[in-house]
Amino acid sequence: MQCPFCGAKDTRVLDSRPAELRIRRRRECAACGKRFTTYEAVERPLLMVQKRDGSFEPFDRQKLITGIFNAIKKRPVSVEQVTAIAEGIEQRCANTMCSTVTSIAIGNWVMEHLKQIDAVAYIRFASVYQDFTDVASFVAAISALDEETADENETGGNTLWI
């Protein structure tokens, strides 16, 4: 690691700590003695999203989080839960080493997570994602959600996966 003050290449690590999705390292230059902080992150391959129209665009974590936040407005869903959904989806793609994923798959994964967290947020997200055009679409989605909830209550199954 090159010292940002004097340009020397000989530095040593004084302290390492996890910091969000990175590692924070406190370093000291052997030449000038000044200290500085660096952050290391695992480099993930570029993930491309195939849109419904067939075009491709780079995966944008912030765009995903913004879409989820639009669905959870004024709902009891925490920022940590939203971040966990986005991280879980990104991690799922990284674990399978895929370089492309469809927007349909991403939308379905988000809906699965929101269904477990908050039913209203799930319906809001589904209404935009599945492009509900009439009241019947809303009623069908709510009825399907009610049926699933009733089935889970009868069997006692309520699983959350990320």
C-alpha positions as CSV (number, residue, x, y, z in Angstrom):
1,M,0.0,0.0,0.0
2,Q,1.4,3.4,-1.0
3,C,1.5,6.2,1.6
4,P,-0.8,9.0,0.5
5,F,1.5,11.6,2.2
6,C,5.0,10.7,1.0
7,G,4.4,8.0,-1.6
8,A,6.5,5.4,0.1
9,K,5.4,1.8,-0.6
10,D,6.4,0.4,2.8
11,T,3.4,0.6,5.2
12,R,2.3,-1.7,8.0
13,V,-1.2,-2.5,9.3
14,L,-1.8,-1.4,12.9
15,D,-5.5,-2.5,13.2
16,S,-8.1,-4.3,11.1
17,R,-11.8,-4.3,11.8
18,P,-15.0,-5.2,9.9
19,A,-16.9,-2.1,8.7
20,E,-20.2,-2.9,7.0
21,L,-19.3,-4.9,3.9
22,R,-15.7,-4.0,4.0
23,I,-12.6,-4.3,6.2
24,R,-11.2,-1.1,7.7
25,R,-7.4,-1.1,8.1
26,R,-5.4,1.5,10.1
27,R,-2.0,1.8,8.5
28,E,1.3,3.5,9.3
29,C,4.0,4.6,6.9
30,A,7.5,3.3,7.7
31,A,9.1,6.2,6.0
32,C,7.3,9.3,7.3
33,G,5.4,7.7,10.3
34,K,2.0,9.2,9.4
35,R,-1.1,7.1,9.8
36,F,-4.0,6.6,7.4
37,T,-7.1,4.5,7.0
38,T,-7.9,2.2,4.0
39,Y,-11.0,0.1,3.3
40,E,-10.9,-3.2,1.5
41,A,-13.9,-4.8,-0.2
42,V,-14.3,-8.1,-2.1
43,E,-14.6,-7.3,-5.8
44,R,-17.7,-8.9,-7.2
45,P,-18.1,-9.5,-10.9
46,L,-20.2,-7.1,-12.8
47,L,-23.8,-8.2,-12.5
48,M,-26.0,-7.3,-15.5
49,V,-29.8,-7.2,-15.3
50,Q,-31.9,-8.2,-18.2
51,K,-35.0,-6.0,-18.4
52,R,-38.4,-7.1,-19.7
53,D,-37.7,-5.5,-23.1
54,G,-34.6,-7.6,-23.5
55,S,-32.1,-4.8,-22.9
56,F,-29.3,-5.1,-20.3
57,E,-28.1,-2.6,-17.6
58,P,-25.7,-3.0,-14.7
59,F,-27.2,-4.1,-11.4
60,D,-27.8,-1.0,-9.3
61,R,-28.2,-1.8,-5.6
62,Q,-29.4,1.8,-4.9
63,K,-32.1,1.5,-7.5
64,L,-33.3,-1.7,-5.9
65,I,-33.3,-0.1,-2.4
66,T,-35.2,2.9,-3.7
67,G,-37.9,0.7,-5.2
68,I,-38.3,-1.2,-1.9
69,F,-38.4,2.1,0.0
70,N,-41.2,3.3,-2.2
71,A,-43.2,0.2,-1.2
72,I,-42.5,0.5,2.6
73,K,-43.4,4.2,3.0
74,K,-45.0,4.7,6.4
75,R,-44.8,1.0,7.2
76,P,-43.1,-0.6,10.2
77,V,-40.1,-1.9,8.1
78,S,-36.6,-0.9,9.2
79,V,-33.7,0.3,7.0
80,E,-31.8,-2.7,8.2
81,Q,-34.5,-5.0,6.8
82,V,-34.4,-3.2,3.4
83,T,-30.6,-3.4,3.3
84,A,-30.8,-7.1,4.2
85,I,-33.1,-7.7,1.3
86,A,-30.9,-6.0,-1.2
87,E,-27.7,-7.7,0.3
88,G,-29.5,-11.0,0.2
89,I,-30.4,-10.7,-3.5
90,E,-26.9,-9.5,-4.4
91,Q,-25.3,-12.3,-2.4
92,R,-27.6,-14.8,-4.0
93,C,-26.4,-13.8,-7.4
94,A,-22.7,-13.7,-6.3
95,N,-23.0,-17.2,-4.7
96,T,-24.3,-18.7,-8.0
97,M,-21.5,-16.8,-9.9
98,C,-24.1,-15.7,-12.4
99,S,-23.2,-12.6,-14.5
100,T,-26.8,-11.9,-15.6
101,V,-30.1,-12.0,-13.8
102,T,-33.5,-11.0,-15.0
103,S,-35.5,-8.2,-13.6
104,I,-38.3,-10.6,-13.2
105,A,-36.3,-12.8,-10.9
106,I,-35.2,-9.8,-8.8
107,G,-38.8,-8.6,-8.5
108,N,-40.0,-12.1,-7.4
109,W,-37.2,-12.3,-4.8
110,V,-38.1,-8.9,-3.4
111,M,-41.8,-9.9,-3.3
112,E,-41.0,-13.1,-1.4
113,H,-39.1,-11.1,1.2
114,L,-41.7,-8.4,1.6
115,K,-44.4,-11.0,1.9
116,Q,-42.7,-12.3,5.0
117,I,-42.0,-8.8,6.5
118,D,-45.1,-6.7,5.7
119,A,-48.2,-7.6,3.7
120,V,-49.1,-4.0,2.8
121,A,-45.6,-3.4,1.5
122,Y,-45.8,-6.6,-0.5
123,I,-49.0,-5.5,-2.2
124,R,-47.6,-2.1,-2.9
125,F,-44.5,-3.5,-4.5
126,A,-46.5,-6.1,-6.4
127,S,-48.9,-3.5,-7.8
128,V,-46.1,-1.6,-9.4
129,Y,-43.9,-4.6,-10.3
130,Q,-46.7,-6.7,-11.8
131,D,-48.4,-3.6,-13.3
132,F,-51.8,-3.9,-11.8
133,T,-54.2,-2.2,-14.2
134,D,-57.5,-2.6,-12.5
135,V,-59.1,-3.3,-9.1
136,A,-59.5,-7.0,-10.0
137,S,-55.7,-7.4,-10.0
138,F,-55.5,-5.9,-6.5
139,V,-58.3,-8.1,-5.2
140,A,-56.7,-11.2,-6.7
141,A,-53.3,-10.4,-5.1
142,I,-54.8,-9.7,-1.8
143,S,-57.0,-12.9,-1.9
144,A,-53.9,-15.0,-2.8
145,L,-52.0,-13.4,0.1
146,D,-54.9,-14.1,2.5
147,E,-55.0,-17.8,1.4
148,E,-51.3,-18.2,1.9
149,T,-51.5,-16.6,5.3
150,A,-54.4,-18.9,6.3
151,D,-52.4,-21.9,5.1
152,E,-49.3,-20.9,7.1
153,N,-51.4,-20.3,10.2
154,E,-52.9,-23.8,9.9
155,T,-49.6,-25.6,9.3
156,G,-47.6,-23.4,11.6
157,G,-45.0,-22.7,8.9
158,N,-43.6,-19.2,8.7
159,T,-40.1,-19.2,7.2
160,L,-38.0,-16.2,6.2
161,W,-35.0,-16.7,4.0
162,I,-32.5,-14.2,2.7
